């Protein structure tokens, strides 16, 4: 069952590559997903972007001057707010044999060689976008349940007090809690 996308669900896709042509190609492939595409031309720019907003996935080139992809990924995994963001490493087909192993050891969720199949890349990114949306939905449900538990505790305290509330007030509070629970089930 498709869920309606809210602005909170729109986390974006971080594209990290030092080559303008590669960023343009990634944008062309991913534009049809209708999610914000944010460019970073270095590991440092990627870190700044991750501190400014949430991302569903990071597409990260391995070979970059300065902070390379492996070092950037290690920094991302140390950031509390970004440590769970999946990283897909992208590198040329002439990459060293150990790159894939090193990428996964650094915390990559996936690894693709260039030139990549646009359909495969789009499909993989779509999976990460869906996972992000489900995760956000679960967070909202957990927050709603915490609020419900808090209100139930308040009602329980009220019931155990010496001056009991009247029956009409209790019914009203129970209906409110039932409505909150029903809203939580619907989302």
C-alpha positions in Angstrom: 0.0 0.0 0.0 1.7 3.3 -1.1 2.1 5.9 1.6 1.7 9.6 1.1 5.0 11.4 1.1 5.4 14.3 3.5 8.2 16.9 3.5 9.7 15.1 6.5 10.0 12.0 4.3 11.9 13.9 1.6 15.4 13.5 2.9 17.3 13.8 -0.3 20.2 12.1 -2.0 23.7 13.3 -1.5 25.9 13.0 -4.6 29.6 13.2 -3.8 32.1 13.4 -6.7 34.9 15.8 -7.6 34.1 15.5 -11.4 31.4 17.7 -12.7 30.5 15.3 -15.5 29.9 12.5 -13.0 27.6 14.7 -10.9 25.7 15.7 -14.0 25.3 12.0 -15.0 24.0 11.1 -11.5 21.5 13.9 -11.5 20.2 12.8 -15.0 19.7 9.3 -13.8 18.1 10.2 -10.4 16.1 13.3 -11.3 13.0 11.1 -12.1 12.8 10.0 -8.5 11.6 13.5 -7.6 13.8 13.8 -4.5 16.2 16.6 -3.7 19.6 16.0 -5.2 22.4 17.7 -3.3 25.9 18.0 -4.8 29.2 17.9 -3.0 32.5 18.1 -4.8 34.6 16.9 -1.9 34.5 15.0 1.3 34.6 18.2 3.2 31.5 19.5 1.3 29.7 16.2 1.9 30.3 16.5 5.7 28.9 20.1 5.7 25.8 18.9 3.8 25.3 16.0 6.2 25.4 18.5 9.1 22.8 20.7 7.5 20.1 18.2 6.6 19.0 14.6 6.5 19.7 12.3 3.6 18.2 8.9 2.7 21.4 7.8 0.9 24.9 9.0 0.0 26.4 8.2 -3.4 30.1 8.6 -2.8 33.0 8.5 -5.3 36.1 6.7 -3.9 38.8 8.6 -5.8 38.8 12.2 -4.8 41.7 14.6 -4.1 42.1 15.5 -0.4 39.7 13.4 1.7 38.9 10.3 -0.4 35.7 8.3 -0.3 36.9 5.9 2.3 38.0 8.7 4.7 34.7 10.5 4.0 32.7 7.4 4.8 34.6 6.9 8.1 33.8 10.5 9.1 30.1 10.0 8.1 29.9 6.9 10.3 31.2 8.9 13.3 28.5 11.6 13.0 25.6 10.8 15.3 23.0 12.3 12.9 24.4 10.5 9.8 25.9 7.3 11.1 22.9 5.2 9.8 22.7 6.9 6.4 23.5 4.2 3.8 26.6 4.8 1.6 26.9 3.5 -1.9 30.4 3.7 -3.2 31.0 4.5 -6.8 34.3 4.0 -8.6 35.8 3.4 -12.0 36.0 -0.1 -13.4 39.8 0.1 -13.2 39.6 0.3 -9.4 42.0 -1.8 -7.3 40.8 -5.3 -6.4 40.6 -4.5 -2.7 38.3 -1.4 -3.1 35.1 -3.3 -2.7 36.3 -5.1 0.5 37.6 -1.8 1.9 34.4 -0.1 1.0 32.2 -2.6 2.8 34.7 -2.6 5.8 34.2 1.2 6.0 30.5 0.8 6.3 29.2 0.9 2.8 25.8 -0.5 2.1 26.6 -1.1 -1.6 29.3 -0.7 -4.2 29.0 0.1 -7.9 31.6 0.5 -10.6 31.4 3.2 -13.3 30.0 3.2 -15.9 27.0 1.9 -14.0 23.7 0.8 -15.3 21.3 3.7 -14.8 18.4 1.3 -14.1 20.4 -0.6 -11.4 21.5 2.6 -9.8 17.9 4.0 -9.7 16.5 0.7 -8.4 19.1 0.6 -5.6 18.5 4.3 -4.6 14.8 3.7 -4.6 15.2 0.9 -2.1 17.1 3.2 0.2 14.5 5.9 -0.2 11.8 3.5 0.7 13.7 2.3 3.8 14.2 5.9 4.8 10.5 6.6 4.6 9.6 3.5 6.5 12.1 4.4 9.2 10.6 7.9 9.5 7.1 6.5 9.7 8.3 4.1 12.5 9.8 7.0 14.4 6.5 9.0 14.2 4.6 5.9 15.4 7.0 5.5 18.3 6.6 9.2 19.3 2.8 8.8 19.1 2.9 5.7 21.3 5.2 7.5 23.8 2.6 10.3 24.0 -0.2 7.8 24.4 1.6 6.1 27.3 2.2 9.4 28.9 -1.4 10.3 28.7 -2.5 6.9 30.0 -0.2 7.4 33.0 -1.7 10.8 33.7 -5.2 9.2 33.5 -4.1 6.5 35.9 -2.7 9.1 38.4 -6.0 11.0 38.2 -7.9 7.8 38.9 -5.8 6.9 41.9 -6.2 10.4 43.4 -8.5 11.0 46.4 -10.7 13.4 44.4 -11.9 11.2 41.5 -12.9 13.0 38.3 -16.5 12.7 37.2 -17.6 9.9 34.9 -18.2 12.3 31.9 -14.6 13.6 32.2 -13.2 10.1 32.3 -15.3 9.0 29.2 -14.0 12.1 27.4 -10.4 11.3 28.2 -10.8 7.6 27.2 -12.3 8.7 23.9 -9.4 11.0 23.3 -6.9 8.1 23.9 -8.9 5.8 21.7 -8.8 8.4 18.9 -5.0 8.8 19.3 -4.5 5.0 19.2 -6.7 4.8 16.0 -4.7 7.6 14.3 -1.5 5.7 15.2 -2.9 2.5 13.6 -4.0 4.4 10.4 -0.5 5.8 9.7 
